[in-house]
Amino acid sequence: MKVNKKSWLAFGGLAVASIILAGCAGGGDDSANEEGGDDASTTLTVWVDAERVDALKGAADAYSEKTGVTVDLVGKDVADIKDDFIQQAPTGKGPDVVMGAHDWLGELSTNGVVAPIELGDTSADYLPVALQASNYDGTTYMLPYAVENIAILRNADLVPEAATSFDDMIAKGQAAGLTTPFVVEQGAEGNPYHLYPFQTAFGAPVFGTDAEGNYDPSDLMLGDPGGFEFANWLGAQGAAGNFNTDIDGDIAKTAFLEGDAAFWLTGPWNVSTATDAGINVAIDQVPSPTDAVASPFAGVKGFFVSSESDNKVAANDFLVNYIGTEDVQLELFKAGNILPALTVAADTAASDPIIAGFQAVGADAVPMPAIPAMGSVWQFWGVAEAAIINGEDPTATWQKLVDDVTAAIQ
């Protein structure tokens, strides 16, 4: 039973006598009593970001009315939700479902606190990058609801046309009379997240992937020739002033808002600040320094089912057939203004040209690696890039980065 393109408001016309739906992407276990699936007294406890509780109330009420299963939405501080879940899940006192980010998956899986989710034939209805990010070691663990990536914010009054390349972006800004055509958040310790699109343009992702598309920690691609080409380019751009570790997030924002910069590489979280300031904002692809596409990281948000839940069938059903609907994903979009993960909802949201711009850039995005080995990369990566921007030898500095990461992973 495939209902995720229908409104949950229309569920009254569906012949659903219980939450064990024939043919639906549920837990696949007919022993509903063991999972708490057909007990009218069942309660699903769902931890969510406190700012998104209201967006989920309609789905929770509709599910309770249809199945008799109570959905208890618990608003949590987003800064605490992951650690609280990891600590409480093994005790049986945690939630049945928790909202979170896909790059938690390595830690959640390592701690054994999440259960697989069965999307069934609804899997084809999600943006490819959202579906990819929801998988870990070939198993789906997350129902995605939003996809977030960076893009170029362009002041269309200063520069009317999108840049065709990185060099063209700098040239267009200079032609507009700007001494700082382009800004991106860096800081003293660098910011590899924001520089990643340029790195990928040199054919240097962090890790390679296996045949199923999973990141392979044994295939560290930082040390491939493209990584060193990127390092040399980064050093040249630092010398030219196009990257600057003195520019943090606030300084980059101020430069764009005050019209000192025409191009700002940032995420959707900063769009309203620019538009509220009266800037005519256009969203562009990240201009590549090579002939290849500059692919940013994508962060995907979603919902996980606790491995300790007694209500896995109900939890799976609620996520796939209620959270995975256009109306609910659009409600979540309204709460956070982040592109929905469900394709039909994303296309609806993209009637806004700003959202359409981020969707277009996101089509080239790659999931941020969720594998535990990524932790060994972050601690060295930004520091190395900052050193290169500040004039350290690109080849030697990049080689040290590769050596440090390799040793840390081993």
C-alpha positions, 0 to 999 in steps of 0.5 A: 500500500503506497500512500505517501503522495496522498494527504494524511487528511484523506486517510479517512477513505482508506480501509485501514482496520489496524496498523498492520497494513497488508502490503505496506512497508511496515516492520514485516513482522506479523506478530503485532502483539510482540511489537505493540502493533495492534494494541489500542493502548499503544503509545508511540513516544516521538522526540522531535526538535521543539521547533517542529512539534506543531508541524507534526501535530496534524499527522500525530492526531490523524494517526491516532484517530485512524489506528487508536495508537497515541502519538506523544510528541516530545519537544527536545532541545536539538543540542541534547537530543542525540546524546539523550537518545544514546543514553536512554535507549538501552535502558528502555526509557527512551523514545520509540522514534527520534528526529535527527540528522543522517550524519548521526548514523555512524554513532547511532549504529555503533551504539546499537540504538537504531533499528532498520526502517522498511520503506518498501516501494515508497523509497523511489519517491524520495530525492536520491541524495536523501535516500542515499544518506538514509542508508548505512552499510546498505541498510535504511535506518532513517525516514528522511524529511529534509535536505540541506546544502550550501549554494551561492547567494548572489546580490542580483542588483550588483551582479545580474548574471550567474558566474560560469566558473570560479574565475568568472565569479571573481571577475564579475565582482571586480567588474562591479567595483568590489574589492571583495567579490566573494566571501565564505566562512572560514576562521582560524581553524578553517572550514572544510565543509564550505570548501568541499565543493571546490575540492570535489571539483578536482576529483578529490572526495574524502572517501571512495565508495563501494559498489553499493555507493557506501563510503569506504573508510579504507579508500581515503581519496584525500591523497589522490592527485586531485587532492594535491591539485586542490591544495595548490589551487587553494594556496593560490587563491589564499595568496590572491585574497579570495579565501581568508581565515580572518573571515568568519561567519559574521564577517562574511554575512556583514560583507554581503549585507552591506554590499561589499561582496556580491557572492556569498557561499552559505546555506539556506539558514542565512537567506532570510537575513539577506532578503529581510535586509532588502537584498535581491538574492539569487541562488546559483550553482557553486562556480567550479574552478575546473571543468567538473561539477563542484559538489557540496555536502548534503545534510539530510534530516529525518526520523530513526526508530529505536532498536529498543522500541516495543512498537517498531511496526507502529513506528515504521507505519507512522513514519512511512505512511504519515511523516512520508506524505506530501502534506506533512513534509510541507508542514515541516518545510514551513517550520524550517524552510529546508527543502523537503526530502520527498520529491513531490513535496520538494517540487511543490516547495520549489515554486519559490525560486530561492528553494528551487535554486537550492534544489538545483544545487542539491542535485549535485550534492553528496551526503556528508559521510556518516561513517565513524572514520569521518571523525578522524578527518575533521580534526585535521582537515580544516587546520590544514586548509587554513594553513595552506590559505595562510601561505604554508606549502600546499604539497607538504601540508596536504601530505601531512593531512593525509598522513595524519588522517591515515594514522588516525583511521588505522 
